[in-house]
Amino acid sequence: MNPTIRFTSALLLAAAIAPAWAQDCKNRGDLDPMYCDENADMVADAPTDPKKFKNPSTLVFTYTPVEDPAVYEKIFKPFTDYLAQCTAKRVVFYQVQSNAAEIEAMRSGRLHVGGFSTGPTAFAVNIAGAVPFAIKGYEKDFQGYNLIVIVKKDSPFQKLSDLKGHKVAHTAPSSNSGHMAPMALFPKEGLAPEKDYKILFSGKHDQSVMGVNSGDYEAAAVASDVFHRMATRGQIKETDFRIIYRSAKFPTSSFAYAHDLEPALRDKMVKCFYDYRYTDDMKKAFDGADRFFPINFKEHWAVVRQVAEFGGEKFNSAAYEKESKREEEARKKTAGAKKP
């Protein structure tokens, strides 16, 4: 059965059991009816009935779907071996072919812990009862990027509102940091895109940076990691620019556990994650990150939710049904293009 059909079936099941749960839950927020959020931390509470806790003999782990899942199964092998020893459980890596399949695996109880991409994390929380607890990171911070606005060092601009009526570059309509985030975040800083300035699309982050450098644009909204990589490669000098705005950090993929894991097992497993240090292959694969850095969904995904809500997006069942259908269509199209 394909992931979209499985997901739709799950929605019907959730609808069928909703009335029983609704009587017992004082707060649910955006969570599906099968979950409750009494403490308002925006993730599913653990079951109140101890009989509903899961303590599997085998922990199933996965990482956000990529074109060749076997590559990441190999990269994570030292970690899954360590996790097995640390928890005294057998650990297996479950290869998933799509975000829908990964989310459905956790919702149905077949997946106990895994890495979810940034956007799908919110769907996994609301639909599958996932509880994010870590993100790739370093000793003092987690891995991610900021939306920044750059201007030339010698320009008169000091804050966003100074850019009214000036030439400001966005990258492309589909870009999070290059367009959607500025649309959502700038108005609170006194600058309304399209109203206070005409949006000039450059096409790419590096082209926005180079456009500011050459004077084609007076300012540009770009991703901080792209800007810093360009400087590292010698394409630009950071000292030639000034950053006049920096957003909250956008997280990369999260690591989340199923909400109904037995508490002692859950806490032991989480500590195992936090204590682990990446191998050299993992550091290389994950841009220098060397550990699982502690996070929580309510705080660290706030900027993701804010941008999505501004664009009218919801992380609910109806929205994800559409997303899963689009994902499945794209997967089939890609698979068809590869056939000889």
Secondary structure as UniProt FT lines:
FT   HELIX           3..24
FT   TURN            29..30
FT   TURN            33..34
FT   TURN            38..39
FT   HELIX           50..52
FT   STRAND          58..62
FT   HELIX           69..75
FT   HELIX           77..87
FT   STRAND          90..93
FT   HELIX           99..107
FT   TURN            108..109
FT   STRAND          113..116
FT   HELIX           118..128
FT   STRAND          130..137
FT   STRAND          144..145
FT   STRAND          147..152
FT   TURN            153..154
FT   HELIX           160..163
FT   TURN            164..165
FT   STRAND          168..170
FT   TURN            173..174
FT   HELIX           176..180
FT   HELIX           181..185
FT   HELIX           186..189
FT   TURN            194..196
FT   STRAND          199..201
FT   HELIX           205..214
FT   STRAND          219..223
FT   HELIX           224..232
FT   TURN            233..234
FT   HELIX           238..240
FT   STRAND          241..246
FT   STRAND          250..251
FT   STRAND          254..258
FT   TURN            259..260
FT   HELIX           263..275
FT   HELIX           280..285
FT   TURN            286..288
FT   STRAND          291..294
FT   HELIX           297..300
FT   HELIX           302..310
FT   TURN            311..312
FT   HELIX           317..338
//
